[in-house]
Amino acid sequence: MNKIAAILWCILSLAWTTASWAQNVAVSGKVTGANGEAIIGANVLVEGTTQGITTNVDGDYTLTNVPANATLVVSYLGYKTEKIPVGNKTRIDVTLREDTAEIEGVMVVAYGTAKKESFTGSAAVVKGGELQKRVVGNVTKSFEGTVAGVQVASGGGQPGEAASVIIRGIGSVNASATPLYVVDGIPFDGSLSAINPADIETMTVLKDASAGALYGARGANGVIVITTKKGKKDKIRISYKGNVGIASRAIPRYDLVDMKDYVEMSYEALRNSAQYGTGMDFEGASRYAAANLGQQIGGLKNPEYYNPYKNYTWETLIDQSTGKIRSDAKAAWNENWLDEISDNSAIRTEHIVSVNDGSERANYVASLGYYMEDGILQNTDFSRYTGRVGADSQAKSWLKIGMNANFAHSESSYQSFEDASTSNVWYTAQFMAPVYPVYLKDMAGNNVRDADGRLQYEYGSEDDNGYANRPSAQGFNSKAELYNNKAYYTRNSLSARSYITFGTVREEARLYGLKLTMNFGTDYTDYQRTLVYDKEHGNAAQQGGRLSKTNTRTLSYTFNQLLTYDRTFGDHSLNLLAGHEYYRYKYNYALGEKTGIVGGIDS
């Protein structure tokens, strides 16, 4: 009995071992195209796992430890993906078929569409999904770095500001280098900040002269063709997209000296100037530097006002043997100018609701959007409300009509000074010596508050502080410029597009391929800007302040008629286009200014 049991146990163990080995196999093979040529770099993956490999220069691959019940997924760009069950096979050769839907895909070009394989110009297509990955206030910033030959610079960094877009270099020294924007077949004259990136289906960049030749001189700097989304067939779709984030400075600040280092370096500069410039000995130069440090930093009149170390005078503050501030010196203030004007947790949020539906004969789409962005500079922001509707209908076999309209309302508060102007907040705050206070002090270094208990700004002028004049940027305070000077605008934009197409869709019809399309589009923009400059301080102080109001209204409309004939005969195709376009642009501008304003006016 024991011998029989032992024999049965051996048989079962052998069967179990055989079954265990049968569960996993090594699979090898070759991946080729329909013409028999090896495909290099094709992906061979075990479905549902991360186990995989790419084919070598001969198109061969080998996978070990593959479950017998697994499925291999073989894919390569431009070819249809193949799935093959493994079973007990140890060699699996795969032939991939070309994905004609991708190869023969169409792209939107000047006044129509073209197959990628037959298009001879230079163009690049960016899908709407790629644009929506970036939460930005202006569509020009959404395709930065996605198209070769297109330079996108973010400009001044104001919230909602458009980026500078240059296609294949600057084409003119004096004229504009901005490309022509075309939205749904009509040249666009509105503000790009009015376009919600979530409403874009595709964006085609026409780079060379042949691609944009039909637009004439307007397309000399390249053309960017934007196609908005349309309703999709099948069933009604209601979607919501929302995101919230925090914006911060992308480029780190310069590594600036602090208040203590600034005082010690100012002393050292005076000492070196005396020692090596006039020939004084070290002790004499040290005494000279200590005696003149106050005037160097604090000005000629009452320099002790700007001495933050109130338990020492400027002359006694530095230990002349070491050239360092004395260890028991205590600072009455230590205020960072850049920290005072920056918002390191600026909120950026977006919310979009859309509805679309369609059938074989008609479709529609509608969307509402809200975007808000705080600037990393305090008291700057941008907000936008957008609404869009669109509908298309194949009313008859020979008639198709459609329209879409987009409305946007945007508001922004911004910094109006740039370059090296003293009123440029970034410029002045960055180069202001750290020893000078942001807020008004008394001679003891204490904050001086107003009647309501609020901190007051220190403008570096004896007329304000009652004691001394700051050697640089007198009458200016970076943070005060942000809040006492006001610059803001509102913009309302309306864009509408409509078309009607005559031409049968029945292939058996005698005139199949012949179409007459009439497009009408209009862009309207109302822009109102207000600038208010402080009457007490800053650039407009000598004028008693200044109030400026600007109102700009633009209206353009385009009407074109396109006659096309597009037929394919076997391996040959024929595409003809004849067209006419009428364009009109109307611009109204009004500017009013008032100096010597009364207090309290800010709008």
Secondary structure, DSSP 8 states (H G I E B T S, - for coil): -HHHHHHHHHHHHHHHHHHHHHTEEEEEEEEE-TTS-B-TT-EEEETTSS-EEE--TTSEEEEEEEETT-EEEEE-TTB--EEEE-TT-SB--EE--B-HHHHT-EEEETTEEEETTT--S-EEEEEHHHHTTS--SSGGGTTTTTSTTEEEE-TT--TT---EEEESS---SSS----EEEETTEE--S-GGGS-GGGEEEEEEE-STTTSGGGGGGGTT-EEEEEE----SSS-EEEEEEEEEEE--SS-------HHHHHHHHHHHHHHHHHHHS---HHHHHHHHHHHHHHHHH-SS-GGGG-SBTTS-HHHHEETTTTEE-TT--BS----HHHHHB-TTEEEEEEEEEEEEE-SSEEEEEEEEEEEEE-SBTT-EEEEEEEEEEEEEEEETTEEEEEEEEEEEEEEE-----TT-TT-HHHHHHHS-TTS-SB-B-TTS-B-B-TTS-B-B--S-HHHHSS---SSSTT--HHHHHHHSEEEEEEEEEEEEEEEEE----TTSTTTTEEEEEEEEEEEEEEEEEEEE-SSSSTTGGGT-EEEEEEEEEEEEEEEEEEEEEEEETTEEEEEEEEEEEEEEEEEEEEEEEES--TT---
